[in-house]
Structures are given as structure tokens and as C-alpha cells.
Amino acid sequence: MASPHPAAGLPRAAHERLARASAALLAAVALTACGQQTAPGHVASVTEFSENGVVVRMSVADWKASAGTLVTTFTPDEPGFHLYSTTLPAQGVDGVGRPTEVRPAGSITVAGGMTVDKPVTTIDVPGVLSVVPVYPDGPVTVTLPIRATAPGEAKVLVTYASCSSTEGCTIPVLGRAVTLRTDEDVLSFDAPG
């Protein structure tokens, strides 16, 4: 018959070593858990939505003293799709494409230059005389320093479109509003709607 407790058949010295190891493990877990607490002012709020073939994930890093960095990642649902450049004209090139845009509105404003983690490249589109500026296929992250001008509700307006040279383009998303709330120490997104 098997022992009801796995350590029941061990000699006394082995029991003591097992007890010491268990106590050390519990102490390490307790210390690690204490170190996981986040200080106010460093809360990382995140929201995500999916529309017209692209998942958009937005977060704010290092929010402190009413300022931080808005980080927005656009990930096409399907391989082979790309997003249009932030430098694309508002109406596209010959009507093709829409620029990737993240624009604060309301009680938050831009506090520095936008950066994008991918280089701009160009593609030829049938029926369009000029080349069209795009990012390479796959996810693209746009980073934008922001600051709150007053506590309360604010919005980030998101515009984008994705396209594949073989599958065609998705319907553009124009000015999709993401609502958030700010104060000096905390920024939080409302639930996506």
C-alpha cells in the first residue's frame, strides 16, 4: 500500500531538509510578491480593440506628474498586410490608403515628437501613378509623448488602414475614439466600446 503522504517514508534528516527547503521557498515567494507592488505614478494602463483587420493595443508608459508616453501597436490580423505610413497624405495617394495616425484630443496634448519602430518603404499600386509610403508587413508601434492639460476625460483618435499587395485593402478606420481619464498620478482607459 502506498504511503498517504509522499514524505512519510523518508528518514528524519530528509524530513528536516525538506522542511527547511519548504520554508526557504515560502520566504522567497513572500519576498518576491512584496517586490511586485507598483508605486503610484507608474501604473501602466492598457486597452485593446480590433477593427477592420487590425488589432490596436494602446498603453501609457511612465505616467507621472501628468505626463507619459502613449504606445500604440497596430497588428494586422493576416500575414502579408501592411499599414500605411504616418506621412501619407490625409486622403491617401490618388485616393489610395489612409495615414496611420494617433492624435490626442480633449485634456491631453502632444508633448514631443512621434516615433515609429519600422522604416517607411514604398509600394506600387495598380492604377496609382505615384508610389505609396507604407511600413513593412506586420506589427507597427507608434510612440508619442503626451501630457494632461487638465484632469478628467480625454480621447485619443486613431486612424489607419491596412493593405496587401495580393489580397487588397481593408476599409479605413477614421478617427476611432479611445476614451481615457487622467489626473496627476494615474491614467486609465475606459472599457473599449
C-alpha positions as a printed Julia matrix, in Angstrom:
193×3 Matrix{Float64}:
   0.0    0.0     0.0
   1.3    3.45   -0.9
   2.06   5.95    1.83
  -0.67   8.63    2.23
   1.96  11.39    2.34
   4.89  11.36   -0.14
   7.43  12.25    2.59
   6.14   9.67    5.12
   8.77   7.07    4.25
  11.77   9.46    4.43
  14.32   9.32    7.25
  14.18  12.08    9.9
  17.17  14.01    8.41
  15.45  14.07    4.99
  12.24  15.37    6.64
  14.22  18.21    8.23
  15.9   19.12    4.92
  12.52  19.05    3.19
  11.01  21.3     5.88
  13.93  23.79    5.64
  13.7   23.85    1.84
   9.93  24.41    2.02
  10.37  27.27    4.5
  13.06  28.88    2.31
  10.83  28.56   -0.75
   7.88  30.15    1.05
  10.09  33.02    2.26
  11.39  33.61   -1.27
   7.84  33.64   -2.66
   6.73  36.11    0.01
   9.67  38.45   -0.67
   9.11  38.28   -4.42
   5.42  39.1    -4.01
   6.28  42.13   -1.88
   8.65  43.37   -4.58
   5.92  43.14   -7.25
   3.95  46.08   -5.91
   3.85  49.03   -8.29
   4.4   52.51   -6.95
   1.69  55.07   -7.71
   2.61  57.12  -10.75
   3.97  54.11  -12.62
   0.61  52.49  -13.37
   0.6   51.1   -16.91
  -2.91  51.31  -18.34
  -3.72  49.21  -21.39
  -6.65  48.92  -23.8
  -7.14  46.94  -26.98
  -9.66  46.74  -29.82
  -9.88  45.04  -33.19
 -11.47  46.64  -36.23
 -11.23  46.12  -39.99
  -8.46  43.54  -39.92
  -6.14  45.19  -37.39
  -5.71  44.73  -33.62
  -4.84  48.02  -31.91
  -3.19  47.83  -28.47
  -2.67  51.1   -26.63
  -0.82  51.7   -23.36
   0.72  54.58  -21.47
   4.19  54.15  -20.02
   5.79  56.11  -17.18
   2.76  58.28  -16.33
   4.0   60.71  -13.69
   3.29  64.37  -12.93
   0.6   64.44  -15.66
   2.91  63.23  -18.44
   3.89  59.94  -20.05
   4.35  58.1   -23.32
   1.46  56.79  -25.4
   2.44  53.5   -27.06
   0.13  52.18  -29.8
   0.8   48.91  -31.63
  -1.11  48.11  -34.83
  -1.06  44.4   -35.72
  -2.76  43.21  -38.92
  -4.83  40.04  -38.44
  -3.43  38.36  -41.55
   0.15  37.82  -42.74
   1.17  39.91  -45.75
  -0.75  43.03  -44.67
   0.94  46.36  -44.02
  -0.13  49.71  -42.57
   0.21  53.0   -44.4
   2.86  55.47  -43.26
   2.15  58.28  -40.81
   3.45  60.6   -43.58
   0.81  59.55  -46.12
  -1.46  62.5   -47.07
  -4.84  62.52  -45.26
  -6.7   61.43  -48.42
  -4.03  58.92  -49.46
  -2.19  58.91  -52.78
  -4.68  59.2   -55.64
  -7.31  58.21  -53.05
  -5.48  55.02  -52.04
  -4.67  54.45  -48.35
  -5.05  56.46  -45.16
  -2.22  57.56  -42.87
  -1.61  55.75  -39.6
  -2.44  58.38  -37.0
  -2.66  58.62  -33.2
  -3.98  62.05  -32.18
  -4.73  63.17  -28.6
  -7.83  65.33  -28.08
  -9.51  66.99  -25.13
  -7.5   67.29  -21.94
  -4.31  65.65  -23.25
  -1.87  67.07  -25.76
   1.28  66.07  -27.63
   4.44  66.69  -25.59
   7.12  65.67  -28.1
   7.8   64.05  -31.44
   6.2   60.84  -32.64
   8.43  57.84  -33.39
   7.66  54.67  -35.32
   9.57  51.42  -34.83
   9.6   50.46  -38.52
  11.16  52.21  -41.52
   8.99  53.6   -44.31
   9.17  51.75  -47.6
   7.13  52.25  -50.76
   4.94  50.07  -52.95
   3.48  50.4   -56.41
  -0.29  50.11  -56.52
  -2.0   49.33  -59.84
  -3.79  52.43  -61.16
  -1.81  54.83  -58.94
   0.83  56.97  -60.67
   2.96  57.61  -57.57
   4.48  55.13  -55.14
   2.64  54.76  -51.83
   4.56  55.01  -48.49
   3.9   52.06  -46.16
   5.51  50.15  -43.3
   6.76  46.59  -43.78
   4.15  43.82  -43.36
   3.29  43.01  -39.75
   3.0   44.96  -36.49
   3.96  48.64  -36.25
   4.39  50.56  -32.96
   3.86  54.33  -32.76
   5.22  56.12  -29.67
   4.07  59.61  -28.7
   4.93  61.69  -25.59
   1.76  63.18  -24.08
   0.77  65.36  -21.14
  -2.53  66.21  -19.46
  -3.64  69.84  -19.63
  -6.34  69.24  -17.0
  -7.62  66.25  -15.02
 -10.64  64.41  -16.37
 -11.76  62.78  -19.6
  -9.67  62.85  -22.75
  -9.61  60.98  -26.05
  -7.1   59.56  -28.47
  -8.31  59.49  -32.08
  -6.93  56.56  -34.07
  -6.87  56.38  -37.9
  -5.38  53.58  -40.02
  -5.88  51.25  -42.95
  -4.13  48.04  -43.94
  -3.47  46.56  -47.33
  -1.97  43.54  -49.03
  -0.44  43.63  -52.49
  -2.25  40.35  -53.27
  -5.4   40.45  -51.1
  -6.46  44.11  -51.46
  -7.14  46.72  -48.78
  -9.33  46.85  -45.7
 -11.88  49.6   -45.08
 -10.09  52.51  -43.32
 -10.76  53.25  -39.66
 -11.11  57.02  -39.36
 -10.83  58.84  -36.03
 -11.81  55.9   -33.78
 -12.07  57.47  -30.31
 -10.4   55.79  -27.34
 -11.53  57.43  -24.09
  -9.27  57.78  -21.08
  -9.22  59.58  -17.74
  -6.29  61.46  -16.31
  -5.08  63.03  -13.14
  -1.57  63.83  -11.98
  -0.68  60.32  -10.86
  -2.98  57.94  -12.78
  -4.14  57.46  -16.34
  -6.77  54.84  -17.13
  -8.59  53.81  -20.29
 -12.36  53.34  -20.39
 -13.53  49.9   -21.49
 -13.47  49.65  -25.31
 -16.87  50.12  -26.88
